[in-house]
Amino acid sequence: RGYLSLGGTRAINVFQTQFGDLTANGFPLDTPLRPVDTDSFITVVRYETVHQFDHIIEENPRLKKLFHTLIPLSTQNDDWLRSTLTAEYFLENNQLIMASQIGNQYLHSSSAQLRLAAQRFHRGVVPNAARTMSNPVRGETSSSSSSSSSSSSSSTTTETSGLEIIEGQMCHGNYKLDSSISSLSECVAAAQSSVAHCAGGEVMWSPSYSRDASWGCRCCPVPNPCDTAEERYEVNEYWNLYRYAAPSSPAAGRECTHPVELSMEKNGCV
């Protein structure tokens, strides 16, 4: 074993890894613009150094409670940014969570870690832990919360009046509208005013997440006459489609030609 002194009586284990021997990368393959591999010795130093922050969590009652509340909720591989090690690995080795997520990723490339998180969030991968902790009073009941819930339900009924609702689906080629939109009715109104991008007669709205600007309100384009329903839509439990009008007709004279035929024509085969 090899040790790197931190001064005083503290040191970190760097095994027998030498600088330049190997390279490593703690980012999974779905990381946008995945950073280049880094030296394994430097990786070990970062990894072992971050273990020192474990003491901060354990000695702070609030952080300790939050940390140990989130862990059992994170049961899927994609709940962890360093998902190559699997959720089972982190659930069984709590002491390696900080070192892996911070040492192997954040201190390697904080921007890459942010891109990975944003990319997963954008495609609807929202960890159970995030859904639970987004509402700190979940499970509590009071007259005010009951009143608020009743009011919210009434508001939702009014907003969806006259709309055809298709739950758990999103459309391909969707266009993100103004980030300041905060309700379904505003979303529909914005889509109706943006004919150039929103000729499909449908909006995407997530009752749980669309008030977050990164999700927002999205509208669907005019359908391609060649597309099947499977090509136009995709199942996604976090989004709902709201149809407010029939889609605009495709451009006059537009014909549906099979992609293979188009490819052959382009290459002079027909």
N, C-alpha and C positions, 0 to 999 in steps of 0.2 A: 504494500500500500504506500501511497505518497500523500503528503499533507502540505497544505499551503497555509502559513500562519496568517492570522488576522490581527495579530498583536496580543499581548497579554497571554491568557491561558486558552484562547480560542484559535481553532484551526479548522479548515475544511478538507474533506477527503477528495483528492483528485486521482485516486487509484494510482496506476502507473502509466497513465496517458501522457504522452509527450507532445509538445506543440508540433504540428505538421504531420503527425502520424496518420490521422483519419479526419473525415469530415462528417457532419451530421446535419439533420434538418428536422425540426419538430413540427413543421407545418404539414397538414394533410394535403392531398393532391387537389382538393376542390378550392384551395386558397387562390383568389384572383392575384395575378402577378406574383406567384409564389417566389419568395426570395431565394437567392443562391444558397447552397450549403455553406455552413460555417465550420471553423476548426473545432474538432472534438474536445481538445483541451480547454478552449475558451468556453465551450458549451458546458463542460463539467464545472468549471469555475462559477459560471452564472447560476447553474442549477443548484450547486451546493451553497452558494452565497444566499440565495433566496430562502433557503431553509431557516435562516436567521429570523425571517419575518413570521415564521410559525409561532415564535415566542410572543410576538405582539398580539396575534389573534387570541392565543390561549390566555393572555393576561388581561384582555379587555372583555368584560362580560357581554357587552353589546355585540362586538364583532364575533365573539365565540358562539353566541346564541344564533346569530344570523348564519354563520358558516355551517354550523351543524344542522341548521334547519334546511338549508339548500341542498346539502349532500344527498339525503335519501330521496329527494324529488327529482334528481338528475339521473334518470334510469336509462336514457337512450344515448347511443354513441355520440350523436350530434348535439347533445346537451353540453358536451365538452368541446372546447375549441381544439384541444389536442386529441382529436377523436381517433387517431390511429392506435391509441392505447386502449380503447373501448371503455364504456361506462363501468363495466364489471371491475376493471382494473382499479379505477379511482374509488369505487364504492368499497373495495376491499383494502385499499391503501390510501386512506385519507391523508396520511402524512406526506404524500407525494403530490398532492393537488397543486399547492402553491408553486412548488419547484418546477412542475411541468408546464403549467399555464403561463407563469411569469418568467421563470428562468429560461425555458426552452423556446418560448415564443415572444413574449413582450420585450425581453432584453435582447433578443435577436433582431426583431423588427416590429416595433409597436404599430407602425402603419399597416404592415401586412396582417397583424392580428385584428386590427380594426376593420380592414377590408374583408377578412374572413367572416367576422361577426356580422357585418352589414350585409354581406352577400347571402348568408344563411337567413338572416332576418327578412331580407327582401323577398326570398323565395318561400317564406312562410314557416321556416324552422324556428319556432319559438319554444324554448325549453320550458318544461313544466314549472321549474323553479321561477322563471321570469313571470309566467302567468300568475303564479300564486303570490309572489312578493309584490306584484304591481298593485295589489289591493291589501294594504296592511291591516284592514279591519274586517277581512273575510271571516265569516263565522259569527261576527257580533251582530246583535239585533237591537234595535231601539225604535221608538216611535218615529224619530226623524228619518232613520234609514228606510223604514217601511213606507213613510210618506214619499220619500225621494224615489223609491222603487216604483211606487204606484204612479207618480208623476211621469217617470221615465217611460213606463209602459204605455201610458196614454199618449205621450209624445211620439213614440215609435209607431203606434197604430195610425196616428194622423199622418206621419211622414210617408208611410208605405201605402196609404190609400190611393187606389187607382194604378198601382204598380204591380206587375207580375214578378213574383219573387222566385228565384232559382237558387236554393241554398247550396253552399259548398262547391261553387264553381267559379272559375275565372275565364276570361277570354284571352286568346293570344293576340299579340300586337296592340295591347291596350296602351292608352295614352294618359299620362299623369297630369291632372289639372292643378289649379292653384293650390298651393300648400296650406293656405289659410282657411280652406273650407272645413267647417266643423260639424256639419250635419248632412244627412242623406238628402234632405230637400234642397239644400244649397248645392250639393253634388249634382243632382238632376238638373237644376236650373243652369249650372255652369256648363254641363254637357249640351243642353239645348242651345246655348249661346255659342258653342264652338263646333259648328257644323263641319268645318274642314277636318277635324280630328275625330269627331264623335258621331259619325253618320250611321253607326250600328244600332242606335236606339236603345242602348243598354249602358248601365254604369256598374262598376265594381265598387262595393262598399263593404268594409269589415266592421260590423257592430262593435267589436272589441278593440280594434287597433287603428281604424282609419283616422281617428282624431290625432294620431301621431303623424307628424308631417312626412316621415319617411314612407309611410304607407299611403296616406291620403286618399283622395277620390280619383278614380280612373274610369275612363270611358272606352267603349269598344268601337273599332273601326267598321266601315261598311263590309259586309261579308264578301269573301271571294266566292263566286259561284261554283268554283271547282272544289272548294273545301267541304269535307264531310263534317258532321257535328264533332267527331273526335279530333279533327284537325283544327277546328275553330275554338273549341272549349277544352278545359282541363279541370279535373277534380282538384279542389283545394279547400280543405275544411275551414280555413280562416277567412275566406271571401264569400260573399253572396253577390249574385247578379240581380239587378233590378231593371226590368224592361219597361220603358216608359213610352215607346213608340215603335212602329214597324221600321225596320232598317231601310235606308235609302236604297234605291235601285242601283245596280252596278252601272258603270258608264255605258252609254248607248252603243250597241254593236259589239260589246265585249262578249267573246265566246269562251266557253270552257274547253281548253285543250289539255289533254293528258300530258304531264311533265315529260314523259318519254318521247312523245311526239314533238314537243317543243325542242327537246335536246337534239333529236334527229334532224329537224328542220334547220336549226342553228348551224349544224355541222355539215349541211349540204347533203344529207342522206335521203331527203324526200323532195 
